[in-house]
Structures are given as C-alpha cells and as structure tokens.
Amino acid sequence: MRIFRGDSEGEPSNVDLLAAHVAGDRHAFETLLGRHYDHLWHVAKRTSYTTEDAADALQEALLSAHRNAGSFRRDAAVRSWLHTIVVNACLDRIRRNKARPAVSLSADEDDEPRDARDYVSEVELSLVVERALAQLPPDQRTAIVAVDLEGRSTSEAATLLGVPEGTVKSRCARGRKKLAASLEYFRMEGNRS
C-alpha cells in the first residue's frame, strides 16, 4: 500500500519521505536514497581505507537507517542523520578490521568506470592525498574529511561526529599536521624516482 504521494507543488521533503517509509510506503526509502546515495557513497569512500570496506560499511549503514527510521528525532536534517550513520558504520568497520585484519582480493581497488576527463596529474595527486589520509587515525581522518573535503563548518562536523567543536578543531589541527608531513614525504619520494 502506497501511503505518500508527492503533490503537484513539488517533491516531498526528506522528512516526509522518511515518515512515509516508517508508515509503510515501500518506495519512500528508495526515493530518499536516490537523493543522497552519491553523497553517502563518497563519505564512505573517504572515511574507509578500502573500496570494499566503504561498500560494506555503506550497506550496513543503509540497512541500519532503513530498520531504525522510526527513531529519527527531527533534531537534525535527514541528510545529516544518514551521514552520521554512514560515518559510524565506517568507524565500526575500521575498529573490527584492527581486531581481525582482512586482505583485499580485488586486483582493482576502484570498480567504478574511469572518467575520460581525468588527467594523469589529477589522478596522481588524488592517490597521494588518499595515501596520506589513510595514514591518519580514524578520528582525525573523519574530522578532516568532514571539514576540509566536504567543506562543513566545525559546528556541523561536531554535530555529525557527535563530539564537541573543540574536539573537531584539535583533531583537524593534528590531522593537518600529519597530512602535511606525509604529503611532503610522498613529494620527496616522488622526486627521487
């Protein structure tokens, strides 16, 4: 039974879609994910250390959001609520992997098709930054991703990560310092080749 239909004035809001899902609309959650999936996928990839972990964490997060949609309290935007669930799923996976490390069986880390517009220097820079990000502790990595890569304010990042603003600032400061050292090392290493 379809409970919610958009009216002629425009699209249903994210909150309306989530409420419709909770009320039993089989298509509402799918529509909601259609709006936010790309963002959530990029969050998972930036927060995780491998593409496989990002995919697994995103799947776990989306299942959790689907099952626990009734617990949404409306004190944040639906997109922020989904973002937080994805980040937490990635951090949980990172913690589990530390307890029992896994090795990727994929020969290619990125299963997405290559964009013909990518230039070699952009790809190289992206790889260097990803290598440097991968060396950061998870708490610093998530703060850097939220503030520096996604352009969120310290306040927004604090809300998403569930920590005080001062904690986000200190994690970013420590992370940036480590990133700068890593990037300098990778630059020097590249010049020697």
Beta strands, then each sheet from edge to edge (+ up, - down):
end
